[in-house]
Amino acid sequence: RDEYVLSENITRWVEKFGECGDIFSEAEDREKQLISNLKNNDKELIDILHIIEIEKPKDMFSGWKLYKHIKNNRIERRNMKDELLIVENVLEQVKNISCFHREKIQKAIDELFTRKYTFRIIEEEEMKDDM
């Protein structure tokens, strides 16, 4: 019996789906990183507000620096939230990301090498009835 050889089309699909899996895994990692960064960003804002609350009144230049610090904090936060919105939207639509992982695809390919054909035996009486 000849050994089964994967066609070029199959290996091409494996690579394409594998790349999708890599992208989705990267998106999952980025989602976690963005959530963590947002928490840190919020903590930074709280720190700035505590400086304003606790420290003595500042001159105009120091007040302007605090204003710029708050503004930059909010701009960074908005950028992270916008990116997170896009990443989460895509990840929500693709619920079963693991189906794109190379290991899962490789398992399906491995099954191609061990599949067996079961002969369908037709009884003579069944053939007569069909005629």
N, CA, C and O atoms as a printed pandas DataFrame, in Angstrom:
     atom_number atom_name residue_name chain_id  residue_number  x_coord  y_coord  z_coord
0              1         N          ARG        A               1    0.853   -1.185    0.000
1              2        CA          ARG        A               1    0.000    0.000    0.000
2              3         C          ARG        A               1    0.889    1.235    0.000
3              4         O          ARG        A               1    1.865    1.321    0.746
4              5         N          ASP        A               2    0.528    2.192   -0.858
5              6        CA          ASP        A               2    1.292    3.438   -0.924
6              7         C          ASP        A               2    1.026    4.276    0.322
7              8         O          ASP        A               2   -0.077    4.276    0.868
8              9         N          GLU        A               3    2.048    4.980    0.751
9             10        CA          GLU        A               3    1.894    5.846    1.919
10            11         C          GLU        A               3    1.197    7.140    1.494
11            12         O          GLU        A               3    1.482    7.704    0.437
12            13         N          TYR        A               4    0.293    7.584    2.332
13            14        CA          TYR        A               4   -0.466    8.804    2.054
14            15         C          TYR        A               4    0.464   10.019    2.114
15            16         O          TYR        A               4    1.287   10.136    3.021
16            17         N          VAL        A               5    0.326   10.906    1.153
17            18        CA          VAL        A               5    1.122   12.130    1.102
18            19         C          VAL        A               5    0.166   13.313    1.091
19            20         O          VAL        A               5   -0.785   13.357    0.311
20            21         N          LEU        A               6    0.436   14.262    1.964
21            22        CA          LEU        A               6   -0.410   15.457    2.024
22            23         C          LEU        A               6   -0.245   16.283    0.761
23            24         O          LEU        A               6    0.866   16.452    0.258
24            25         N          SER        A               7   -1.347   16.791    0.256
25            26        CA          SER        A               7   -1.262   17.645   -0.926
26            27         C          SER        A               7   -0.769   19.030   -0.520
27            28         O          SER        A               7   -0.847   19.434    0.640
28            29         N          GLU        A               8   -0.271   19.721   -1.496
29            30        CA          GLU        A               8    0.214   21.093   -1.261
30            31         C          GLU        A               8   -0.919   21.989   -0.767
31            32         O          GLU        A               8   -0.684   22.897    0.030
32            33         N          ASN        A               9   -2.143   21.744   -1.232
33            34        CA          ASN        A               9   -3.293   22.537   -0.788
34            35         C          ASN        A               9   -3.518   22.387    0.711
35            36         O          ASN        A               9   -3.803   23.366    1.401
36            37         N          ILE        A              10   -3.390   21.160    1.217
37            38        CA          ILE        A              10   -3.590   20.938    2.650
38            39         C          ILE        A              10   -2.528   21.668    3.444
39            40         O          ILE        A              10   -2.845   22.365    4.408
40            41         N          THR        A              11   -1.272   21.518    3.055
41            42        CA          THR        A              11   -0.206   22.194    3.808
42            43         C          THR        A              11   -0.346   23.706    3.730
43            44         O          THR        A              11   -0.010   24.406    4.686
44            45         N          ARG        A              12   -0.833   24.216    2.617
45            46        CA          ARG        A              12   -1.056   25.659    2.483
46            47         C          ARG        A              12   -2.143   26.118    3.458
47            48         O          ARG        A              12   -1.999   27.155    4.105
48            49         N          TRP        A              13   -3.233   25.346    3.563
49            50        CA          TRP        A              13   -4.305   25.700    4.505
50            51         C          TRP        A              13   -3.835   25.607    5.947
51            52         O          TRP        A              13   -4.198   26.439    6.779
52            53         N          VAL        A              14   -3.032   24.599    6.242
53            54        CA          VAL        A              14   -2.501   24.463    7.600
54            55         C          VAL        A              14   -1.743   25.732    7.973
55            56         O          VAL        A              14   -1.919   26.272    9.065
56            57         N          GLU        A              15   -0.909   26.197    7.069
57            58        CA          GLU        A              15   -0.114   27.393    7.345
58            59         C          GLU        A              15   -1.006   28.636    7.482
59            60         O          GLU        A              15   -0.800   29.453    8.380
60            61         N          LYS        A              16   -1.977   28.772    6.605
61            62        CA          LYS        A              16   -2.869   29.938    6.675
62            63         C          LYS        A              16   -3.678   29.945    7.975
63            64         O          LYS        A              16   -3.760   30.969    8.653
64            65         N          PHE        A              17   -4.274   28.798    8.318
65            66        CA          PHE        A              17   -5.044   28.730    9.561
66            67         C          PHE        A              17   -4.132   28.898   10.769
67            68         O          PHE        A              17   -4.522   29.499   11.770
68            69         N          GLY        A              18   -2.917   28.366   10.673
69            70        CA          GLY        A              18   -1.949   28.542   11.751
70            71         C          GLY        A              18   -1.612   30.006   11.967
71            72         O          GLY        A              18   -1.488   30.460   13.105
72            73         N          GLU        A              19   -1.461   30.753   10.863
73            74        CA          GLU        A              19   -1.204   32.189   10.975
74            75         C          GLU        A              19   -2.381   32.890   11.639
75            76         O          GLU        A              19   -2.195   33.797   12.451
76            77         N          CYS        A              20   -3.593   32.469   11.292
77            78        CA          CYS        A              20   -4.783   33.037   11.955
78            79         C          CYS        A              20   -4.731   32.756   13.453
79            80         O          CYS        A              20   -5.007   33.639   14.265
80            81         N          GLY        A              21   -4.380   31.537   13.812
81            82        CA          GLY        A              21   -4.269   31.178   15.220
82            83         C          GLY        A              21   -3.241   32.036   15.935
83            84         O          GLY        A              21   -3.458   32.470   17.066
84            85         N          ASP        A              22   -2.112   32.281   15.262
85            86        CA          ASP        A              22   -1.075   33.142   15.847
86            87         C          ASP        A              22   -1.614   34.553   16.078
87            88         O          ASP        A              22   -1.361   35.159   17.119
88            89         N          ILE        A              23   -2.349   35.061   15.112
89            90        CA          ILE        A              23   -2.909   36.410   15.218
90            91         C          ILE        A              23   -3.921   36.476   16.358
91            92         O          ILE        A              23   -3.912   37.426   17.141
92            93         N          PHE        A              24   -4.792   35.473   16.456
93            94        CA          PHE        A              24   -5.788   35.478   17.530
94            95         C          PHE        A              24   -5.128   35.339   18.899
95            96         O          PHE        A              24   -5.562   35.967   19.865
96            97         N          SER        A              25   -4.088   34.527   18.985
97            98        CA          SER        A              25   -3.369   34.400   20.259
98            99         C          SER        A              25   -2.715   35.722   20.635
99           100         O          SER        A              25   -2.725   36.125   21.798
100          101         N          GLU        A              26   -2.150   36.387   19.645
101          102        CA          GLU        A              26   -1.551   37.703   19.884
102          103         C          GLU        A              26   -2.622   38.697   20.341
103          104         O          GLU        A              26   -2.372   39.518   21.224
104          105         N          ALA        A              27   -3.804   38.623   19.745
105          106        CA          ALA        A              27   -4.898   39.513   20.136
106          107         C          ALA        A              27   -5.335   39.240   21.577
107          108         O          ALA        A              27   -5.615   40.174   22.329
108          109         N          GLU        A              28   -5.393   37.964   21.963
109          110        CA          GLU        A              28   -5.751   37.624   23.346
110          111         C          GLU        A              28   -4.713   38.186   24.325
111          112         O          GLU        A              28   -5.064   38.732   25.371
112          113         N          ASP        A              29   -3.442   38.045   23.971
113          114        CA          ASP        A              29   -2.383   38.592   24.824
114          115         C          ASP        A              29   -2.478   40.112   24.905
115          116         O          ASP        A              29   -2.303   40.698   25.973
116          117         N          ARG        A              30   -2.753   40.738   23.772
117          118        CA          ARG        A              30   -2.860   42.202   23.744
118          119         C          ARG        A              30   -4.051   42.660   24.575
119          120         O          ARG        A              30   -3.968   43.676   25.265
120          121         N          GLU        A              31   -5.157   41.922   24.517
121          122        CA          GLU        A              31   -6.338   42.264   25.315
122          123         C          GLU        A              31   -5.977   42.287   26.802
123          124         O          GLU        A              31   -6.333   43.227   27.513
124          125         N          LYS        A              32   -5.276   41.263   27.267
125          126        CA          LYS        A              32   -4.865   41.205   28.673
126          127         C          LYS        A              32   -3.942   42.362   29.021
127          128         O          LYS        A              32   -4.066   42.971   30.084
128          129         N          GLN        A              33   -3.017   42.659   28.120
129          130        CA          GLN        A              33   -2.072   43.748   28.353
130          131         C          GLN        A              33   -2.806   45.092   28.421
131          132         O          GLN        A              33   -2.505   45.917   29.284
132          133         N          LEU        A              34   -3.760   45.314   27.524
133          134        CA          LEU        A              34   -4.514   46.574   27.516
134          135         C          LEU        A              34   -5.327   46.735   28.799
135          136         O          LEU        A              34   -5.390   47.827   29.364
136          137         N          ILE        A              35   -5.943   45.657   29.256
137          138        CA          ILE        A              35   -6.727   45.720   30.503
138          139         C          ILE        A              35   -5.815   46.092   31.665
139          140         O          ILE        A              35   -6.176   46.922   32.499
140          141         N          SER        A              36   -4.646   45.489   31.722
141          142        CA          SER        A              36   -3.681   45.804   32.771
142          143         C          SER        A              36   -3.206   47.254   32.660
143          144         O          SER        A              36   -3.107   47.960   33.663
144          145         N          ASN        A              37   -2.913   47.692   31.432
145          146        CA          ASN        A              37   -2.470   49.067   31.216
146          147         C          ASN        A              37   -3.545   50.076   31.610
147          148         O          ASN        A              37   -3.236   51.135   32.157
148          149         N          LEU        A              38   -4.803   49.749   31.334
149          150        CA          LEU        A              38   -5.899   50.651   31.724
150          151         C          LEU        A              38   -5.988   50.789   33.241
151          152         O          LEU        A              38   -6.207   51.882   33.761
152          153         N          LYS        A              39   -5.818   49.683   33.935
153          154        CA          LYS        A              39   -5.839   49.739   35.405
154          155         C          LYS        A              39   -4.706   50.624   35.920
155          156         O          LYS        A              39   -4.908   51.438   36.822
156          157         N          ASN        A              40   -3.524   50.465   35.348
157          158        CA          ASN        A              40   -2.386   51.294   35.753
158          159         C          ASN        A              40   -2.613   52.758   35.409
159          160         O          ASN        A              40   -2.245   53.649   36.175
160          161         N          ASN        A              41   -3.213   52.998   34.272
161          162        CA          ASN        A              41   -3.529   54.363   33.852
162          163         C          ASN        A              41   -4.500   55.020   34.840
163          164         O          ASN        A              41   -4.334   56.185   35.202
164          165         N          ASP        A              42   -5.503   54.269   35.266
165          166        CA          ASP        A              42   -6.466   54.798   36.239
166          167         C          ASP        A              42   -5.792   55.085   37.578
167          168         O          ASP        A              42   -6.106   56.075   38.239
168          169         N          LYS        A              43   -4.862   54.212   37.975
169          170        CA          LYS        A              43   -4.122   54.431   39.224
170          171         C          LYS        A              43   -3.264   55.692   39.124
171          172         O          LYS        A              43   -3.135   56.444   40.090
172          173         N          GLU        A              44   -2.686   55.914   37.956
173          174        CA          GLU        A              44   -1.874   57.107   37.737
174          175         C          GLU        A              44   -2.734   58.368   37.887
175          176         O          GLU        A              44   -2.298   59.349   38.489
176          177         N          LEU        A              45   -3.944   58.342   37.342
177          178        CA          LEU        A              45   -4.840   59.491   37.481
178          179         C          LEU        A              45   -5.179   59.738   38.950
179          180         O          LEU        A              45   -5.198   60.883   39.402
180          181         N          ILE        A              46   -5.442   58.678   39.682
181          182        CA          ILE        A              46   -5.744   58.812   41.116
182          183         C          ILE        A              46   -4.555   59.452   41.830
183          184         O          ILE        A              46   -4.737   60.309   42.695
184          185         N          ASP        A              47   -3.334   59.037   41.471
185          186        CA          ASP        A              47   -2.141   59.631   42.074
186          187         C          ASP        A              47   -2.079   61.133   41.784
187          188         O          ASP        A              47   -1.789   61.921   42.684
188          189         N          ILE        A              48   -2.344   61.532   40.560
189          190        CA          ILE        A              48   -2.331   62.952   40.198
190          191         C          ILE        A              48   -3.377   63.710   41.008
191          192         O          ILE        A              48   -3.107   64.792   41.531
192          193         N          LEU        A              49   -4.568   63.136   41.107
193          194        CA          LEU        A              49   -5.637   63.799   41.859
194          195         C          LEU        A              49   -5.289   63.923   43.340
195          196         O          LEU        A              49   -5.644   64.913   43.980
196          197         N          HIS        A              50   -4.603   62.933   43.882
197          198        CA          HIS        A              50   -4.173   63.012   45.279
198          199         C          HIS        A              50   -3.122   64.117   45.470
199          200         O          HIS        A              50   -3.118   64.812   46.486
200          201         N          ILE        A              51   -2.243   64.266   44.490
201          202        CA          ILE        A              51   -1.263   65.362   44.547
202          203         C          ILE        A              51   -2.002   66.695   44.611
203          204         O          ILE        A              51   -1.668   67.558   45.423
204          205         N          ILE        A              52   -3.004   66.857   43.755
205          206        CA          ILE        A              52   -3.788   68.104   43.737
206          207         C          ILE        A              52   -4.513   68.283   45.060
207          208         O          ILE        A              52   -4.564   69.387   45.602
208          209         N          GLU        A              53   -5.073   67.201   45.579
209          210        CA          GLU        A              53   -5.855   67.275   46.816
210          211         C          GLU        A              53   -4.988   67.570   48.044
211          212         O          GLU        A              53   -5.353   68.399   48.877
212          213         N          ILE        A              54   -3.858   66.901   48.154
213          214        CA          ILE        A              54   -3.093   66.930   49.396
214          215         C          ILE        A              54   -2.045   68.051   49.442
215          216         O          ILE        A              54   -1.843   68.669   50.488
216          217         N          GLU        A              55   -1.385   68.308   48.320
217          218        CA          GLU        A              55   -0.304   69.290   48.342
218          219         C          GLU        A              55   -0.842   70.711   48.413
219          220         O          GLU        A              55   -2.010   70.972   48.125
220          221         N          LYS        A              56    0.034   71.612   48.800
221          222        CA          LYS        A              56   -0.315   73.031   48.894
222          223         C          LYS        A              56   -0.588   73.571   47.502
223          224         O          LYS        A              56   -0.135   72.992   46.514
224          225         N          PRO        A              57   -1.330   74.683   47.409
225          226        CA          PRO        A              57   -1.612   75.279   46.093
226          227         C          PRO        A              57   -0.327   75.541   45.299
227          228         O          PRO        A              57    0.718   75.871   45.859
228          229         N          LYS        A              58   -0.442   75.386   44.007
229          230        CA          LYS        A              58    0.701   75.522   43.098
230          231         C          LYS        A              58    0.639   76.863   42.375
231          232         O          LYS        A              58   -0.388   77.541   42.365
232          233         N          ASP        A              59    1.780   77.227   41.767
233          234        CA          ASP        A              59    1.770   78.397   40.893
234          235         C          ASP        A              59    1.157   77.985   39.554
235          236         O          ASP        A              59    0.855   76.809   39.349
236          237         N          MET        A              60    0.972   78.931   38.654
237          238        CA          MET        A              60    0.286   78.642   37.383
238          239         C          MET        A              60    1.055   77.621   36.535
239          240         O          MET        A              60    0.444   76.767   35.893
240          241         N          PHE        A              61    2.371   77.705   36.530
241          242        CA          PHE        A              61    3.157   76.777   35.726
242          243         C          PHE        A              61    2.990   75.352   36.252
243          244         O          PHE        A              61    2.806   74.423   35.465
244          245         N          SER        A              62    3.050   75.170   37.566
245          246        CA          SER        A              62    2.866   73.839   38.162
246          247         C          SER        A              62    1.456   73.326   37.891
247          248         O          SER        A              62    1.265   72.138   37.629
248          249         N          GLY        A              63    0.478   74.212   37.955
249          250        CA          GLY        A              63   -0.904   73.836   37.641
250          251         C          GLY        A              63   -1.046   73.403   36.190
251          252         O          GLY        A              63   -1.754   72.444   35.881
252          253         N          TRP        A              64   -0.358   74.126   35.297
253          254        CA          TRP        A              64   -0.398   73.776   33.872
254          255         C          TRP        A              64    0.244   72.402   33.654
255          256         O          TRP        A              64   -0.256   71.611   32.855
256          257         N          LYS        A              65    1.356   72.106   34.362
257          258        CA          LYS        A              65    2.013   70.804   34.240
258          259         C          LYS        A              65    1.078   69.686   34.715
259          260         O          LYS        A              65    1.019   68.624   34.094
260          261         N          LEU        A              66    0.353   69.916   35.804
261          262        CA          LEU        A              66   -0.615   68.912   36.273
262          263         C          LEU        A              66   -1.730   68.722   35.247
263          264         O          LEU        A              66   -2.158   67.600   34.975
264          265         N          TYR        A              67   -2.192   69.838   34.682
265          266        CA          TYR        A              67   -3.218   69.772   33.628
266          267         C          TYR        A              67   -2.717   68.922   32.456
267          268         O          TYR        A              67   -3.443   68.054   31.971
268          269         N          LYS        A              68   -1.474   69.167   31.993
269          270        CA          LYS        A              68   -0.921   68.411   30.871
270          271         C          LYS        A              68   -0.783   66.928   31.227
271          272         O          LYS        A              68   -1.013   66.050   30.395
272          273         N          HIS        A              69   -0.401   66.670   32.481
273          274        CA          HIS        A              69   -0.260   65.280   32.931
274          275         C          HIS        A              69   -1.623   64.563   32.876
275          276         O          HIS        A              69   -1.719   63.429   32.406
276          277         N          ILE        A              70   -2.660   65.236   33.359
277          278        CA          ILE        A              70   -4.015   64.665   33.307
278          279         C          ILE        A              70   -4.458   64.483   31.863
279          280         O          ILE        A              70   -5.004   63.438   31.509
280          281         N          LYS        A              71   -4.227   65.489   31.028
281          282        CA          LYS        A              71   -4.644   65.405   29.624
282          283         C          LYS        A              71   -3.945   64.242   28.920
283          284         O          LYS        A              71   -4.590   63.477   28.204
284          285         N          ASN        A              72   -2.641   64.104   29.116
285          286        CA          ASN        A              72   -1.902   62.988   28.500
286          287         C          ASN        A              72   -2.408   61.650   29.014
287          288         O          ASN        A              72   -2.523   60.694   28.247
288          289         N          ASN        A              73   -2.711   61.575   30.301
289          290        CA          ASN        A              73   -3.260   60.358   30.899
290          291         C          ASN        A              73   -4.573   59.978   30.214
291          292         O          ASN        A              73   -4.787   58.814   29.876
292          293         N          ARG        A              74   -5.436   60.950   30.015
293          294        CA          ARG        A              74   -6.736   60.689   29.398
294          295         C          ARG        A              74   -6.595   60.312   27.924
295          296         O          ARG        A              74   -7.332   59.455   27.436
296          297         N          ILE        A              75   -5.670   60.933   27.215
297          298        CA          ILE        A              75   -5.449   60.601   25.796
298          299         C          ILE        A              75   -4.948   59.164   25.679
299          300         O          ILE        A              75   -5.426   58.396   24.844
300          301         N          GLU        A              76   -3.978   58.809   26.527
301          302        CA          GLU        A              76   -3.471   57.432   26.524
302          303         C          GLU        A              76   -4.596   56.447   26.836
303          304         O          GLU        A              76   -4.702   55.395   26.206
304          305         N          ARG        A              77   -5.424   56.792   27.803
305          306        CA          ARG        A              77   -6.532   55.920   28.195
306          307         C          ARG        A              77   -7.504   55.736   27.036
307          308         O          ARG        A              77   -7.934   54.616   26.762
308          309         N          ARG        A              78   -7.850   56.806   26.365
309          310        CA          ARG        A              78   -8.778   56.730   25.237
310          311         C          ARG        A              78   -8.208   55.850   24.142
311          312         O          ARG        A              78   -8.930   55.037   23.565
312          313         N          ASN        A              79   -6.924   55.997   23.845
313          314        CA          ASN        A              79   -6.292   55.176   22.807
314          315         C          ASN        A              79   -6.335   53.693   23.182
315          316         O          ASN        A              79   -6.624   52.843   22.340
316          317         N          MET        A              80   -6.049   53.393   24.444
317          318        CA          MET        A              80   -6.089   51.992   24.888
318          319         C          MET        A              80   -7.515   51.442   24.830
319          320         O          MET        A              80   -7.721   50.303   24.409
320          321         N          LYS        A              81   -8.499   52.240   25.249
321          322        CA          LYS        A              81   -9.888   51.767   25.233
322          323         C          LYS        A              81  -10.372   51.535   23.806
323          324         O          LYS        A              81  -11.096   50.575   23.543
324          325         N          ASP        A              82   -9.975   52.414   22.885
325          326        CA          ASP        A              82  -10.377   52.245   21.484
326          327         C          ASP        A              82   -9.782   50.968   20.897
327          328         O          ASP        A              82  -10.468   50.215   20.206
328          329         N          GLU        A              83   -8.497   50.730   21.178
329          330        CA          GLU        A              83   -7.857   49.506   20.683
330          331         C          GLU        A              83   -8.519   48.284   21.306
331          332         O          GLU        A              83   -8.789   47.299   20.618
332          333         N          LEU        A              84   -8.779   48.348   22.606
333          334        CA          LEU        A              84   -9.419   47.235   23.306
334          335         C          LEU        A              84  -10.800   46.945   22.722
335          336         O          LEU        A              84  -11.185   45.783   22.594
336          337         N          LEU        A              85  -11.534   47.973   22.373
337          338        CA          LEU        A              85  -12.861   47.795   21.769
338          339         C          LEU        A              85  -12.770   46.976   20.482
339          340         O          LEU        A              85  -13.572   46.069   20.261
340          341         N          ILE        A              86  -11.803   47.295   19.646
341          342        CA          ILE        A              86  -11.639   46.578   18.378
342          343         C          ILE        A              86  -11.205   45.137   18.626
343          344         O          ILE        A              86  -11.770   44.209   18.048
344          345         N          VAL        A              87  -10.205   44.951   19.483
345          346        CA          VAL        A              87   -9.693   43.605   19.758
346          347         C          VAL        A              87  -10.782   42.733   20.370
347          348         O          VAL        A              87  -10.976   41.594   19.947
348          349         N          GLU        A              88  -11.493   43.260   21.362
349          350        CA          GLU        A              88  -12.550   42.479   22.006
350          351         C          GLU        A              88  -13.689   42.162   21.041
351          352         O          GLU        A              88  -14.274   41.081   21.103
352          353         N          ASN        A              89  -14.004   43.096   20.154
353          354        CA          ASN        A              89  -15.071   42.862   19.182
354          355         C          ASN        A              89  -14.736   41.678   18.281
355          356         O          ASN        A              89  -15.591   40.829   18.032
356          357         N          VAL        A              90  -13.522   41.616   17.802
357          358        CA          VAL        A              90  -13.116   40.500   16.935
358          359         C          VAL        A              90  -13.065   39.198   17.724
359          360         O          VAL        A              90  -13.562   38.169   17.267
360          361         N          LEU        A              91  -12.461   39.245   18.917
361          362        CA          LEU        A              91  -12.357   38.022   19.719
362          363         C          LEU        A              91  -13.730   37.504   20.121
363          364         O          LEU        A              91  -13.923   36.293   20.229
364          365         N          GLU        A              92  -14.672   38.385   20.340
365          366        CA          GLU        A              92  -16.035   37.972   20.692
366          367         C          GLU        A              92  -16.695   37.232   19.529
367          368         O          GLU        A              92  -17.457   36.291   19.746
368          369         N          GLN        A              93  -16.407   37.651   18.304
369          370        CA          GLN        A              93  -17.006   37.028   17.122
370          371         C          GLN        A              93  -16.397   35.654   16.848
371          372         O          GLN        A              93  -17.066   34.781   16.297
372          373         N          VAL        A              94  -15.146   35.459   17.223
373          374        CA          VAL        A              94  -14.468   34.180   17.012
374          375         C          VAL        A              94  -14.364   33.506   18.371
375          376         O          VAL        A              94  -13.353   33.626   19.063
376          377         N          LYS        A              95  -15.416   32.801   18.741
377          378        CA          LYS        A              95  -15.516   32.224   20.085
378          379         C          LYS        A              95  -14.502   31.099   20.322
379          380         O          LYS        A              95  -13.887   31.033   21.386
380          381         N          ASN        A              96  -14.328   30.224   19.341
381          382        CA          ASN        A              96  -13.455   29.065   19.522
382          383         C          ASN        A              96  -12.143   29.284   18.779
383          384         O          ASN        A              96  -11.920   28.730   17.702
384          385         N          ILE        A              97  -11.296   30.090   19.365
385          386        CA          ILE        A              97  -10.033   30.445   18.733
386          387         C          ILE        A              97   -9.118   29.228   18.610
387          388         O          ILE        A              97   -8.289   29.169   17.701
388          389         N          SER        A              98   -9.258   28.268   19.502
389          390        CA          SER        A              98   -8.360   27.107   19.498
390          391         C          SER        A              98   -8.469   26.299   18.204
391          392         O          SER        A              98   -7.551   25.552   17.867
392          393         N          CYS        A              99   -9.564   26.437   17.484
393          394        CA          CYS        A              99   -9.694   25.681   16.228
394          395         C          CYS        A              99   -8.659   26.123   15.194
395          396         O          CYS        A              99   -8.419   25.412   14.218
396          397         N          PHE        A             100   -8.046   27.288   15.401
397          398        CA          PHE        A             100   -7.035   27.782   14.469
398          399         C          PHE        A             100   -5.613   27.418   14.890
399          400         O          PHE        A             100   -4.671   27.658   14.134
400          401         N          HIS        A             101   -5.442   26.848   16.073
401          402        CA          HIS        A             101   -4.099   26.533   16.548
402          403         C          HIS        A             101   -3.505   25.395   15.743
403          404         O          HIS        A             101   -4.193   24.435   15.396
404          405         N          ARG        A             102   -2.250   25.511   15.456
405          406        CA          ARG        A             102   -1.559   24.516   14.627
406          407         C          ARG        A             102   -1.661   23.106   15.211
407          408         O          ARG        A             102   -1.771   22.131   14.468
408          409         N          GLU        A             103   -1.626   22.999   16.539
409          410        CA          GLU        A             103   -1.698   21.677   17.172
410          411         C          GLU        A             103   -3.029   20.987   16.847
411          412         O          GLU        A             103   -3.069   19.787   16.577
412          413         N          LYS        A             104   -4.098   21.755   16.879
413          414        CA          LYS        A             104   -5.431   21.206   16.598
414          415         C          LYS        A             104   -5.518   20.781   15.126
415          416         O          LYS        A             104   -6.067   19.727   14.806
416          417         N          ILE        A             105   -4.977   21.605   14.253
417          418        CA          ILE        A             105   -4.987   21.286   12.825
418          419         C          ILE        A             105   -4.106   20.064   12.569
419          420         O          ILE        A             105   -4.461   19.197   11.770
420          421         N          GLN        A             106   -2.967   19.996   13.241
421          422        CA          GLN        A             106   -2.066   18.855   13.076
422          423         C          GLN        A             106   -2.735   17.560   13.507
423          424         O          GLN        A             106   -2.517   16.514   12.894
424          425         N          LYS        A             107   -3.549   17.620   14.558
425          426        CA          LYS        A             107   -4.268   16.428   15.016
426          427         C          LYS        A             107   -5.199   15.918   13.911
427          428         O          LYS        A             107   -5.279   14.713   13.675
428          429         N          ALA        A             108   -5.904   16.836   13.234
429          430        CA          ALA        A             108   -6.788   16.432   12.130
430          431         C          ALA        A             108   -5.978   15.816   10.988
431          432         O          ALA        A             108   -6.417   14.855   10.355
432          433         N          ILE        A             109   -4.808   16.369   10.732
433          434        CA          ILE        A             109   -3.949   15.823    9.671
434          435         C          ILE        A             109   -3.451   14.431   10.056
435          436         O          ILE        A             109   -3.437   13.519    9.230
436          437         N          ASP        A             110   -3.047   14.278   11.305
437          438        CA          ASP        A             110   -2.568   12.970   11.761
438          439         C          ASP        A             110   -3.636   11.895   11.578
439          440         O          ASP        A             110   -3.318   10.743   11.286
440          441         N          GLU        A             111   -4.882   12.267   11.747
441          442        CA          GLU        A             111   -5.983   11.315   11.563
442          443         C          GLU        A             111   -6.131   10.890   10.106
443          444         O          GLU        A             111   -6.660    9.814    9.826
444          445         N          LEU        A             112   -5.669   11.724    9.180
445          446        CA          LEU        A             112   -5.716   11.350    7.767
446          447         C          LEU        A             112   -4.841   10.124    7.489
447          448         O          LEU        A             112   -5.159    9.317    6.616
448          449         N          PHE        A             113   -3.745    9.988    8.229
449          450        CA          PHE        A             113   -2.807    8.899    8.000
450          451         C          PHE        A             113   -3.292    7.572    8.582
451          452         O          PHE        A             113   -2.807    6.510    8.190
452          453         N          THR        A             114   -4.235    7.625    9.504
453          454        CA          THR        A             114   -4.673    6.391   10.168
454          455         C          THR        A             114   -6.114    6.015    9.836
455          456         O          THR        A             114   -6.653    5.073   10.416
456          457         N          ARG        A             115   -6.720    6.713    8.945
457          458        CA          ARG        A             115   -8.119    6.398    8.631
458          459         C          ARG        A             115   -8.218    5.072    7.905
459          460         O          ARG        A             115   -7.283    4.635    7.234
460          461         N          LYS        A             116   -9.349    4.456    8.052
461          462        CA          LYS        A             116   -9.593    3.149    7.449
462          463         C          LYS        A             116  -10.917    3.203    6.683
463          464         O          LYS        A             116  -11.840    3.936    7.036
464          465         N          TYR        A             117  -10.966    2.420    5.653
465          466        CA          TYR        A             117  -12.183    2.323    4.871
466          467         C          TYR        A             117  -12.937    1.071    5.290
467          468         O          TYR        A             117  -12.349   -0.004    5.410
468          469         N          THR        A             118  -14.233    1.208    5.511
469          470        CA          THR        A             118  -15.075    0.071    5.857
470          471         C          THR        A             118  -15.903   -0.282    4.621
471          472         O          THR        A             118  -16.666    0.537    4.110
472          473         N          PHE        A             119  -15.735   -1.509    4.160
473          474        CA          PHE        A             119  -16.460   -1.937    2.978
474          475         C          PHE        A             119  -17.942   -2.082    3.301
475          476         O          PHE        A             119  -18.327   -2.557    4.370
476          477         N          ARG        A             120  -18.736   -1.670    2.369
477          478        CA          ARG        A             120  -20.183   -1.813    2.514
478          479         C          ARG        A             120  -20.581   -3.101    1.788
479          480         O          ARG        A             120  -20.530   -3.174    0.561
480          481         N          ILE        A             121  -20.965   -4.081    2.537
481          482        CA          ILE        A             121  -21.344   -5.375    1.953
482          483         C          ILE        A             121  -22.844   -5.344    1.696
483          484         O          ILE        A             121  -23.655   -5.136    2.599
484          485         N          ILE        A             122  -23.169   -5.554    0.457
485          486        CA          ILE        A             122  -24.575   -5.557    0.085
486          487         C          ILE        A             122  -25.017   -7.011   -0.067
487          488         O          ILE        A             122  -24.447   -7.771   -0.850
488          489         N          GLU        A             123  -26.026   -7.372    0.684
489          490        CA          GLU        A             123  -26.556   -8.737    0.605
490          491         C          GLU        A             123  -27.231   -8.932   -0.760
491          492         O          GLU        A             123  -27.785   -7.995   -1.333
492          493         N          GLU        A             124  -27.172  -10.154   -1.257
493          494        CA          GLU        A             124  -27.764  -10.452   -2.562
494          495         C          GLU        A             124  -29.255  -10.159   -2.570
495          496         O          GLU        A             124  -29.783   -9.670   -3.569
496          497         N          GLU        A             125  -29.933  -10.447   -1.481
497          498        CA          GLU        A             125  -31.369  -10.197   -1.416
498          499         C          GLU        A             125  -31.673   -8.701   -1.521
499          500         O          GLU        A             125  -32.644   -8.301   -2.163
500          501         N          GLU        A             126  -30.825   -7.875   -0.877
501          502        CA          GLU        A             126  -31.018   -6.429   -0.953
502          503         C          GLU        A             126  -30.847   -5.920   -2.363
503          504         O          GLU        A             126  -31.571   -5.023   -2.793
504          505         N          MET        A             127  -29.872   -6.497   -3.108
505          506        CA          MET        A             127  -29.658   -6.090   -4.493
506          507         C          MET        A             127  -30.873   -6.441   -5.342
507          508         O          MET        A             127  -31.277   -5.659   -6.203
508          509         N          LYS        A             128  -31.465   -7.626   -5.102
509          510        CA          LYS        A             128  -32.651   -8.049   -5.865
510          511         C          LYS        A             128  -33.822   -7.133   -5.583
511          512         O          LYS        A             128  -34.572   -6.774   -6.492
512          513         N          ASP        A             129  -33.984   -6.747   -4.301
513          514        CA          ASP        A             129  -35.085   -5.863   -3.929
514          515         C          ASP        A             129  -34.942   -4.492   -4.598
515          516         O          ASP        A             129  -35.937   -3.867   -4.965
516          517         N          ASP        A             130  -33.696   -4.031   -4.752
517          518        CA          ASP        A             130  -33.460   -2.719   -5.346
518          519         C          ASP        A             130  -33.744   -2.716   -6.848
519          520         O          ASP        A             130  -34.029   -1.673   -7.435
520          521         N          MET        A             131  -33.661   -3.888   -7.453
521          522        CA          MET        A             131  -33.857   -3.958   -8.887
522          523         C          MET        A             131  -35.309   -4.033   -9.160
523          524         O          MET        A             131  -35.716   -4.101  -10.319
